[in-house]
Amino acid sequence: MSNNELHNELPPKTCSVDRLVTMEDDVTKVLEGKKTATRRNGRYADVGEIMVLKDKNFRVDKVYSQSLGELTDEHAKHEGYDTVEEYKQSILAYHPGMPWLPQMRVWVHEFSPVNE
């Protein structure tokens, strides 16, 4: 599945949008505008859904599948890291024993602040 596929072709969600960004460091990065995407092993949100962090609203703009091998430093920057390697080490620290396999697919959720 790619960026260009329509959101109505997505499988059912496996979790809820309120679980999309939960780590305190990640919440801070989102609130500071340093994190505009998160990758999960399941689909947590639909396009257009609102995520609320510390009373601030963020709209989910895109949801698509991506393999870990497709990650670039630009993707890592949207996750709040400078490089793929930095992002990878952070994820592996959160999930000890998890393999980092280039063919492993994750769900990318891109979001932006809602101007109120």
Secondary structure, DSSP 8 states (H G I E B T S, - for coil): --TTS-GGGS---SS-GGGSS-SHHHHHHHHTTS--EEEESS----TT-EEEETTEEEEEEEEEEEEGGG--HHHHHHTT-SSHHHHHHHHHHHSTT----TT-EEEEEEEEE---
